[in-house]
Amino acid sequence: QVQLAESGGGLVQAGGSLRLSCVASGSTFSFNRYAMGWFRQAPGKERQFVATISRNGGGTYYADSVKGRFTISRDNAKNTVSLQMNSLKPEDTAVYYCAAERTDSAMSVMTKGWNAIDYWGKGTLVTVSS
């Protein structure tokens, strides 16, 4: 079984920062063959794309709403992907999900959306207070 385990969520005031991490595990999972991404879902809203990174880390894409504030990165030696979130806003409040897609195109994660994802984490809650 492939597992993606997120951590780092919590409560932060507007303007603050959090760093989310996701570690992938599984005997049949080759981390460097998957583009990785982050999605988020707020109560009453659809799950939305946040950020994605290519297999080798050479390409990144962000939702307009987080561009300039969030940074995605990965460490293939540790099978991890991270999301550094700065200048957080109340509208960033959501459950954040780690996602993996077997593709050499990070853009695919952004354009194809949630239904192209191969593996999902269970999510970590980020709450940003005013």
LUMSEPA-362530 format. One line per 4 residues: number of its first residue (from 1); for each residue x, y, z of C-alpha. Coordinates in steps of 0.5 Angstrom, whole numbers. Each point is the difference from the previous one (the first is absolute). Example, Ala and Ser with C-alpha at 12.3 -4.5 7.8 and 13.67 -1.06 7.14 Angstrom:
1 = 25/-9/16 ~ 2/7/-2 $
This chain:
1 = 0/0/0 ~ 3/7/-2 ~ -1/5/6 ~ 0/8/0 $
5 = 1/2/6 ~ -1/8/2 ~ 2/4/6 ~ 1/7/2 $
9 = -7/3/0 ~ -2/4/6 ~ -3/7/2 ~ 4/6/-2 $
13 = -2/7/0 ~ -1/4/-7 ~ 7/2/-3 ~ 3/-6/4 $
17 = 4/-6/-3 ~ -1/-7/0 ~ 4/-6/-4 ~ -4/-6/-2 $
21 = 4/-7/-1 ~ -2/-6/-4 ~ 4/-7/1 ~ -2/-5/-5 $
25 = 1/-7/1 ~ -1/-7/-3 ~ 4/-6/-3 ~ -3/1/-7 $
29 = 1/8/0 ~ 5/3/-4 ~ 0/7/3 ~ 4/3/-6 $
33 = -5/-2/-5 ~ -5/4/3 ~ -2/7/-1 ~ -2/3/7 $
37 = -5/5/2 ~ -4/3/5 ~ -8/1/0 ~ -4/3/5 $
41 = -8/0/2 ~ -4/5/4 ~ -6/-2/3 ~ -6/1/-5 $
45 = 5/1/-5 ~ 3/-5/-6 ~ 7/-3/1 ~ 5/5/-4 $
49 = 7/0/-2 ~ 5/3/4 ~ 7/-1/-3 ~ 4/-6/-4 $
53 = 7/-2/-1 ~ 3/-4/-5 ~ 3/-7/1 ~ 7/3/0 $
57 = -2/7/3 ~ 2/4/-6 ~ -7/2/-1 ~ -5/3/4 $
61 = -7/3/0 ~ -5/4/4 ~ -7/2/1 ~ 0/8/-1 $
65 = -3/0/7 ~ 6/-2/3 ~ 5/2/-5 ~ 6/4/3 $
69 = -2/-2/7 ~ 1/-8/0 ~ 6/-4/-2 ~ -1/-7/-2 $
73 = 7/-5/0 ~ 2/-7/1 ~ 5/-4/2 ~ 0/-7/-4 $
77 = 6/-3/5 ~ -5/1/5 ~ -7/-1/-4 ~ -3/6/3 $
81 = -3/6/-3 ~ -1/6/4 ~ -4/7/-1 ~ 3/6/4 $
85 = -6/5/1 ~ 1/7/1 ~ -4/6/1 ~ -6/-4/2 $
89 = -7/2/-1 ~ -7/-2/3 ~ -2/-2/-7 ~ 6/-5/0 $
93 = -4/-4/6 ~ -1/-7/-3 ~ 2/-7/1 ~ 6/-1/-4 $
97 = 1/-7/-4 ~ 7/-2/-3 ~ -1/-4/-7 ~ 4/-4/-5 $
101 = -1/-1/-7 ~ 5/-4/-4 ~ 1/5/-6 ~ 7/3/-2 $
105 = -4/7/-1 ~ -2/4/7 ~ -5/4/-5 ~ -4/-6/0 $
109 = -1/0/7 ~ -3/7/-1 ~ -4/-1/-6 ~ -3/-7/1 $
113 = -2/2/7 ~ -2/-5/6 ~ -2/-6/-5 ~ 6/-1/-3 $
117 = 4/-1/7 ~ 2/-7/1 ~ 1/0/8 ~ -3/5/5 $
121 = 2/2/7 ~ -5/0/6 ~ 1/8/1 ~ 3/4/5 $
125 = -4/6/2 ~ 2/7/0 ~ -4/6/3 ~ 2/7/0 $
129 = -3/5/4 ~ -2/7/-1 $
